[in-house]
Amino acid sequence: MAGKKKACVRLMMVVVVMMMMVDFAQVAEGVTCSPVALSPCAGAITSSSPPSSACCQKLREQKPCLCGYLKNPSLRQYVNSPGAKKVASACGITIPNC
């Protein structure tokens, strides 16, 4: 039961940070960068479940934004997390070295 509580807390933290970062939006290669757009991936990042097709689609759309997210101290820890790397790999996305 404690494991589920920890996963819920982590998920809520990810969602809260994503919501706070709505103002981070910028245009990169015709894409509006918004960490909130990656919310379909939150469950897969914090658990062992595979990413949904919606998650992978959003991750592909936001790929040009990943360097910006990595440079943002508030987002870097989430993009570099083992769960995020697992989801990116499962979606066939390489997290760039910026």
C-alpha positions, 0 to 999 in steps of 0.5 A, a space after each residue: 500500500 505504501 508503494 501506491 501512495 508514493 506513486 500517487 505522490 510522485 504523480 501529483 508532483 509531476 502534474 503540479 510542476 507541469 501545471 506551474 510550467 504552463 508559462 514556459 511555452 515557447 515556439 520551437 520548430 513550429 511546436 508550442 512547448 508545453 510540459 503540460 502536453 506530456 501529462 498523458 505520460 505521467 502514469 507511465 513515468 511513475 509506474 511500470 506500465 507501458 506508455 499509451 499511444 497518446 503519450 508517445 504521440 505527445 512525446 514525439 510532438 514535444 521532442 524539439 522542446 526537450 533541450 529547453 526542458 533539460 535546461 530548465 532547473 524545475 523540469 530537468 529532474 523529470 526529463 532525466 528521471 529513469 521513468 522518463 527515459 524508460 518511456 522515451 525509449 519505449 516510444 522510440 524517442 532519444 532524449 538529446 544531449 544538450 
